[in-house]
Amino acid sequence: MEEMGERYYLHPYDYEFQARVIECRKTKKGWEAALEDTLFYPEGGGQPADTGVLGDVHVLDVHRKDDVIWHETDGFLEAGTIVTGKIDWERRFRHMQSHTGEHIVSGLIHRHYGYDNVGFHMGKEIQIDFNGPLTGEQIREIELEANRIVMRNEAVIETFPSAEELAVTDYRSKKELSGKVRLIEVPDADLCACCGTHVARTGEIGIIKILRHEKHKDGVRIYMKAGLDALDEIMVQCDENRKISAELSAETNKTHASVVRLKQEIEEKNRTIYAMTEMYLDTIIQETPDNAPLVCIMLEGISRQALGKLAERLLEEKHARVAAVLNRTQEDSCTYLICSRSVDLRSYVKPLNNALHGRGGGKPEYIQGSFQADEETIRRELQKVLGTI
């Protein structure tokens, strides 16, 4: 029998096996079982674990602890029994595609720029951190070269070199290694120590797509997908772009230009709205008496920013003791902003909210929230609570 734990990468295309249960123990989440042998890949090195079934129970996760591979299950397995294990093959194959695609991208970046892969995680996306900066154009060139290697359908070579051979071999590794080391080679792309699962030939990846990148510490973080995951992503993006092109009446390869034009039109309209709002506020200020103990203004369809500006102008220019500006949102409800420079408004929040079915709070100089009442009731209660302070 092969050493326990080797089968999942020595035979990555096998997805069904039989093995004897060594132990099954209760956990907080359910059960975990150890087998004499397994094809299930345990989470590690950035690659998620396999899932599937063991007999009649589901394998939800797999992890290695103290050189034992534990299968987290939703049911009990009797020690000593022989169980049939079946791996979720599509999940396994997607991981094989993704992991091999990551090797190609990481290897090419290392070859061209000398940067190391210092962080790797496979989830909904593949996330890779490199310890050096890259431009968008450089990343695009890496993506093109990676896909050319996919199209060449290169063999993915697995070797177990001796210690002497390893000592004179230039390969990538995140840490110093000892003992039996497994190297994965993609010709013209990568040579890396790895214990994950990979496809036999690069053509099985199908496509590698770098989705985006961002600055990370002193280097760059790349997000990518490969294989069926990449195809799924491209199909979703194409579908979304098709919907956008239909909404904008634009060709699918010209949606960006249409969005830019739409954004410019919106900005122009916003400038017009801003100018008209300023004129409207000027009119309100002109019609408001000076030095009033309480100014209460009800508006509709006004922005939060404009409400704040109006309240400030009422205090600054008209010297109001308390300025209450409200924005009607429905027939019998509104948002409110109440400001003062001489009154601590916090003590008035509770009585106002109680009387007007409101919600809100704030600081000594302003309170804000919403009222659920008609305008006449709101004005009456505001005058009753705030008009004589």
C-alpha positions in Angstrom: 0.0 0.0 0.0 1.2 3.5 -0.8 2.1 5.8 2.1 -1.1 7.3 3.5 -2.0 10.6 1.9 0.0 10.2 -1.3 -2.8 8.7 -3.4 -4.7 12.0 -3.9 -1.8 13.5 -5.8 -0.3 10.3 -7.3 -3.7 9.4 -8.8 -5.6 12.7 -9.0 -8.0 11.4 -11.7 -9.2 8.6 -9.4 -12.4 9.6 -7.7 -13.7 6.3 -6.2 -12.0 4.0 -3.7 -12.5 1.6 -0.8 -10.8 1.8 2.5 -11.1 0.6 6.1 -12.3 3.0 8.8 -9.6 3.2 11.5 -11.4 5.6 13.9 -14.5 7.8 14.0 -15.0 10.3 16.7 -17.6 13.0 17.7 -16.8 16.6 17.2 -18.6 19.9 17.8 -19.8 20.0 14.2 -20.5 16.3 13.7 -18.1 13.5 13.2 -14.6 13.0 11.8 -13.2 9.7 10.5 -9.7 8.4 9.8 -9.2 5.7 7.1 -6.4 3.3 6.3 -6.0 5.1 3.0 -7.8 7.9 1.2 -8.1 9.7 -2.1 -9.6 12.8 -0.4 -7.3 15.8 -0.6 -6.9 17.6 2.8 -7.0 21.4 2.8 -3.5 22.8 2.7 -1.1 25.0 0.7 -3.9 27.3 -0.3 -6.0 24.6 -2.0 -9.4 23.7 -0.5 -10.2 20.1 0.5 -12.1 17.6 -1.5 -15.7 16.8 -0.6 -17.9 13.8 -1.4 -19.2 10.7 0.4 -18.0 7.8 2.5 -20.6 5.1 2.3 -23.9 6.8 3.2 -22.4 9.9 4.9 -21.2 13.1 3.4 -17.7 14.3 3.6 -17.9 18.1 4.3 -14.2 18.9 4.8 -10.8 17.1 5.1 -7.8 18.1 7.1 -4.5 16.7 8.3 -3.5 16.7 11.9 -0.5 14.9 13.4 0.1 13.1 10.1 -3.5 11.7 10.2 -6.0 12.7 7.5 -9.4 13.4 9.1 -12.6 13.4 7.1 -15.3 15.6 8.6 -18.6 13.9 8.1 -22.3 14.4 8.9 -22.7 10.8 10.2 -21.0 8.0 12.1 -18.8 5.4 10.5 -18.1 2.1 12.4 -14.4 1.5 13.0 -13.2 -1.6 11.2 -15.8 -1.4 8.4 -14.9 -1.1 4.7 -16.4 2.0 3.1 -16.6 3.2 -0.5 -15.4 6.7 -0.9 -16.6 8.9 -3.8 -15.0 12.3 -4.4 -17.0 15.2 -5.9 -15.2 15.0 -9.2 -16.2 18.3 -10.7 -15.0 20.1 -7.6 -11.7 18.1 -7.7 -11.2 18.8 -11.4 -11.9 22.5 -11.0 -9.2 22.6 -8.3 -6.8 20.8 -10.5 -7.4 23.3 -13.3 -7.1 26.2 -10.9 -4.0 25.0 -9.1 -2.2 24.2 -12.4 -3.2 27.6 -13.8 -1.8 29.3 -10.7 1.5 27.5 -11.2 1.8 28.8 -14.7 1.1 32.4 -13.7 3.3 32.4 -10.6 6.1 30.6 -12.6 6.0 33.1 -15.4 6.1 36.1 -13.1 9.0 34.5 -11.3 10.9 33.8 -14.5 10.3 37.3 -16.0 10.6 39.5 -12.9 12.1 37.4 -10.2 9.2 37.9 -7.8 8.2 35.2 -5.4 4.6 34.0 -4.7 4.4 34.9 -1.0 0.6 34.2 -0.5 -1.8 31.9 -2.3 -5.5 31.1 -1.6 -8.0 29.3 -3.7 -11.6 30.2 -2.9 -14.3 31.8 -5.2 -11.2 33.3 -6.9 -7.5 32.5 -6.9 -5.7 35.1 -4.9 -1.9 35.4 -5.3 0.5 37.8 -3.6 3.8 38.7 -5.1 6.7 40.6 -3.4 7.2 43.0 -6.2 5.2 45.5 -8.3 3.7 44.9 -11.7 1.9 47.2 -14.2 -1.4 46.4 -15.8 0.4 46.0 -19.1 2.9 43.5 -17.6 0.1 41.5 -16.1 -1.7 41.4 -19.4 1.4 40.0 -21.1 1.7 37.4 -18.4 -1.9 36.4 -19.0 -1.4 36.1 -22.8 1.8 34.0 -22.3 0.0 31.8 -19.8 -2.8 31.0 -22.2 -0.3 30.3 -25.0 1.2 27.6 -22.7 -2.3 26.3 -22.1 -2.9 26.1 -25.9 0.3 24.2 -26.4 -1.1 21.4 -24.3 2.2 20.9 -22.4 2.6 17.8 -20.2 2.6 18.6 -16.5 5.6 16.7 -15.1 5.7 15.2 -11.6 9.1 14.2 -10.2 10.5 13.1 -6.8 14.2 14.0 -7.0 16.8 12.7 -4.7 18.4 15.0 -2.1 21.5 15.3 -4.3 19.4 16.2 -7.4 17.3 18.7 -5.4 20.4 20.5 -4.1 21.3 21.5 -7.7 17.8 22.1 -8.9 16.4 25.7 -9.3 12.8 25.4 -8.2 10.3 27.6 -6.4 9.3 26.9 -2.8 7.9 29.0 0.0 10.0 27.3 2.7 13.0 25.1 3.2 12.2 21.5 2.5 13.6 18.2 3.7 12.7 14.6 3.1 10.7 13.5 0.1 10.0 16.5 -2.1 7.6 16.5 -5.0 8.3 18.9 -7.9 5.7 19.9 -10.5 7.0 21.2 -13.8 5.2 23.1 -16.5 7.7 23.4 -19.4 8.7 27.0 -20.2 6.6 28.2 -17.2 7.3 26.8 -13.8 9.2 24.3 -11.6 7.7 24.3 -8.1 7.6 22.1 -5.0 3.9 21.2 -4.4 1.7 18.5 -2.9 -1.6 19.7 -4.5 -3.6 18.2 -7.4 -2.9 19.2 -11.0 -4.1 18.3 -14.5 -1.9 16.0 -16.7 -1.6 18.4 -19.6 -2.1 22.2 -19.7 -4.7 22.0 -22.4 -7.1 20.6 -19.8 -7.1 24.0 -18.1 -8.8 25.5 -21.1 -8.3 29.2 -20.2 -6.6 31.4 -17.6 -8.2 34.7 -16.9 -6.7 37.4 -14.6 -9.6 39.3 -13.3 -7.9 42.3 -11.6 -4.9 43.3 -9.5 -4.1 45.7 -6.7 -1.2 47.1 -4.8 -0.4 44.9 -1.8 2.4 45.9 0.7 5.4 46.4 -1.5 4.1 44.1 -4.3 1.0 43.2 -6.1 -2.1 41.0 -5.4 -3.6 39.3 -8.4 -7.0 37.8 -8.6 -7.6 35.1 -11.3 -9.6 32.1 -12.3 -8.7 29.1 -14.5 -10.6 26.3 -16.3 -14.3 25.9 -15.8 -14.2 28.6 -13.1 -12.8 31.1 -15.6 -15.4 30.1 -18.2 -18.2 30.6 -15.7 -16.8 34.0 -14.9 -16.5 35.0 -18.5 -20.0 33.9 -19.3 -21.4 35.9 -16.4 -19.5 39.0 -17.4 -20.5 38.6 -21.0 -24.2 38.2 -20.0 -24.0 41.3 -17.8 -22.3 43.3 -20.6 -25.0 42.2 -23.0 -27.7 43.5 -20.6 -25.8 46.8 -20.2 -25.5 47.1 -24.0 -29.2 46.6 -24.4 -30.0 49.2 -21.8 -27.7 51.7 -23.4 -28.5 50.8 -27.0 -24.8 50.3 -27.6 -22.7 47.6 -29.3 -21.4 45.1 -26.8 -17.8 46.1 -27.5 -18.6 49.8 -27.0 -20.4 49.8 -23.6 -17.6 51.6 -21.8 -17.8 54.6 -24.2 -21.6 54.7 -23.7 -21.2 54.6 -19.9 -18.7 57.5 -20.0 -21.2 59.5 -22.1 -24.0 58.7 -19.6 -21.9 59.6 -16.7 -21.1 63.0 -18.3 -24.8 63.6 -18.9 -25.6 62.8 -15.3 -22.8 65.1 -14.0 -24.2 67.9 -16.2 -27.7 67.4 -14.8 -26.3 67.3 -11.3 -24.7 70.6 -11.8 -28.0 72.0 -13.0 -29.8 70.6 -10.0 -27.2 72.0 -7.7 -27.5 75.5 -9.2 -31.3 75.4 -9.0 -31.1 74.1 -5.4 -28.8 77.0 -4.5 -31.4 79.4 -5.9 -34.1 77.7 -4.0 -32.2 77.9 -0.7 -31.5 81.6 -1.4 -35.2 82.2 -1.7 -35.9 80.4 1.6 -33.2 82.4 3.4 -34.6 85.7 2.0 -38.1 84.9 3.3 -37.0 83.8 6.8 -37.1 86.4 9.6 -34.0 87.1 11.6 -33.4 86.0 15.2 -36.3 83.6 15.4 -36.2 81.2 18.4 -37.3 78.3 16.1 -37.3 78.1 12.3 -39.1 75.1 10.9 -38.9 74.4 7.1 -40.5 71.5 5.4 -39.1 70.6 2.0 -39.5 67.7 -0.4 -37.1 65.9 -2.8 -34.1 67.7 -1.4 -30.7 66.1 -0.8 -29.2 65.4 2.7 -26.4 67.7 1.8 -28.8 70.6 0.9 -30.6 70.1 4.2 -27.4 70.5 6.1 -26.4 73.6 4.2 -29.8 75.2 4.7 -29.6 74.5 8.5 -26.2 76.1 8.6 -27.3 79.2 6.7 -30.3 79.6 9.0 -28.0 79.6 12.0 -25.3 81.7 10.4 -27.1 84.2 8.3 -30.5 84.5 10.0 -29.3 83.9 13.6 -32.0 81.3 14.4 -31.7 79.8 17.9 -32.9 76.5 16.6 -33.2 75.5 12.9 -35.4 72.4 12.0 -35.2 71.4 8.4 -37.3 68.4 7.2 -37.6 66.5 4.0 -40.9 64.8 3.3 -40.3 61.2 2.1 -44.0 60.1 2.1 -47.3 61.7 2.8 -47.0 61.3 6.5 -43.3 60.8 7.1 -40.1 62.8 6.8 -36.5 62.9 7.7 -35.3 65.6 10.0 -32.2 67.6 10.9 -32.4 70.0 13.8 -29.4 72.2 14.6 -28.5 74.8 17.2 -25.4 76.6 18.4 -26.7 77.6 21.8 -28.9 74.7 22.9 -27.9 71.1 23.8 -30.5 69.3 21.7 -29.8 65.8 23.0 -32.4 66.1 25.8 -35.1 66.9 23.3 -34.6 63.8 21.1 -36.8 61.4 23.3 -39.8 63.7 23.7 -39.9 64.5 20.0 -39.5 60.9 18.9 -42.2 59.8 21.4 -44.6 62.5 20.2 -44.0 62.0 16.5 -43.3 58.3 16.3 -39.7 59.1 15.4 -36.3 57.5 15.4 -33.0 59.2 15.7 -30.3 60.8 17.9 -27.2 62.9 17.6 -24.9 65.3 19.3 -25.4 68.5 21.4 -25.3 70.7 18.3 -27.5 68.6 16.1 -30.0 65.7 16.1 -31.3 63.8 13.1 -33.7 61.0 12.2 -37.2 60.5 11.0 -40.8 61.3 12.1 -44.0 59.4 11.2 -46.6 62.2 11.3 -48.3 64.7 9.1 -46.8 68.2 8.6 -49.3 70.0 10.9 -48.6 67.7 13.8 -44.9 67.9 13.3 -44.9 71.7 13.3 -47.1 71.8 16.4 -44.9 69.4 18.4 -41.7 71.1 17.3 -43.1 74.5 18.4 -44.3 72.9 21.7 -41.0 71.3 22.5 -38.4 73.7 20.9 -40.2 77.0 20.3 -39.8 78.3 23.9 -36.3 77.2 24.8 
